[in-house]
Amino acid sequence: MDTILVTGGAGYVGAVLVPKLLKAGKRVRVLDLMIFGEDVLDSARNDPRLEIVKGDMRDAATTRRALQNIDCVINLACISNDPSSDLDPELTRQINRDSIFQLVDLAKQAKVRRFINASSSSVYGIKEAPNVTEDLPLEPLTLYSKYKAETEEMIRQANSPGFVTVSIRLATVCGYSPRLRLDLTVNILTNLAINTGRITVFGGTQKRPNIHIEDITDLYMQLLEEPGERIAGKVWNAGWDNMTVAAIAELVRDVVGKDGVEIVTTPTNDLRSYHISSERIKRELGFVPRRSIRTAIEDLKAAFEAGKVPRPMDDIRYYNVKLMKAIQLK
C-alpha cells in the first residue's frame, strides 16, 4: 500500500491523516473540493509525494483520473453530520451515497487493492443496550446515518479477492486539526469554555462516544499495513469511553480552569444517547485508543493559546452548517 488516494483529504480528519501518511513514506493523492480553504494542507504542500486534485467526486472523469495507479483508497469524503446533511437532501444523496457507489465501482475497475471507509456509529440509532456492539441491527434515524449505513453495506458486498474492503464505525472525532471543526461535542464545549467562559449543556445525561483525531488517523495507518485476510469485508466500531455530555462539560472546565468557566444546564426534548463498544476491534486487531478526551481538550486549549484558531466564534470555516449555507454548493 504505497500510493494512497484520500477522498475528502482536506477535511477535518484528512488534514491530520495526510501529513502522517507522507511521514510514513507513502505517496498521497488528495481528491477534495477544498471548500474549507486551500491552506489546510500547507504543512505538507511542498512534499513531492503529495498531489492535490481539486475536484468533485461526483464527476466520474475526475474520479477516474484520481484513481490512476492507486493501491488503496481511504474514503473520508461526505457532507458530515446531521444538520449539514439535512440542508439539501438531494445534494447529500449525491455526495454521501451515489458518488461513493461510483467511487467503489471505479476503484475496482482501476485495480485498486484496498478500500478503507469511514462510517459512523450513528448507524445504530438509539439503543438501550449498555454496550452497542457490531452484532446489533442498524436503525439509522437521519439522512446522514441512513446513507452511511447504505454505503457501508455496499462496500462490504464489494469485498472480493484482490479488492479488500473495511469500514470503521467512528465515534465522534475530537481534538485539534489544521482544518478545525468547532461543531463537534468536545470541540464545541472547549471553544465555549475558553472563549466565552460559559458552557451551555442541553440536558446532559445523553452519552456521546468520542475518539481523538490522532487515534483514528493511527487506525487508518494500521489498516493500510494489516494483512488483507484479517480485515477483508470487516466492520468495526472505534471509540473511547462513552461519557455523558454533562461529564464532558465538567472535564472541559477542569482542564480549562474551574474558576473561569460557568456551566449552565437547560432542559431539552432531545435526549438521544449513543454509546458503543470497541471491544471487538481491540480483540481482533489489537487497536486501543491511546489518547483520552482530556488529551483532546488539552490539545485544543494549547492551539487556542498558540493563536492557531483565529476568530473561533465567527469564522464560518469552523462550522459546517454555516459554511454550507454560505457557499450554496450544488
Buried (B, 14 or more C-beta within 10 A) or exposed (E): BEBBBBBBBBBBBBBBBBBBBBEEEBBBBBBBBBBBBEBBBEEBEEBEBBBBBEBBBBEEEBBBBBBEEBBBBBBBBBBBBEBBBBBBEEBBBBBBBBBBBBBBBBBBEBEBBBBBBBBBBBBBBBBEEEEBBBEBEBEBBBBBBBBBBBBBBBBBEBBEEEBBBBBBBBBBBBBBBBBBBBBBBBBBBBBBBBBEEEBBBBBBEBBBBBBBBBBBBBBBBBBBEBEBEEBBBBBBBBBBBBBBBBBBBBBBBEBBEEEEBEBEBEEBEEEEBBBBBBEBBBEEBEBEBEBBBBBBBBBBBEBBEEEEBEEBEEBBBBBBBBBBBEEEBE
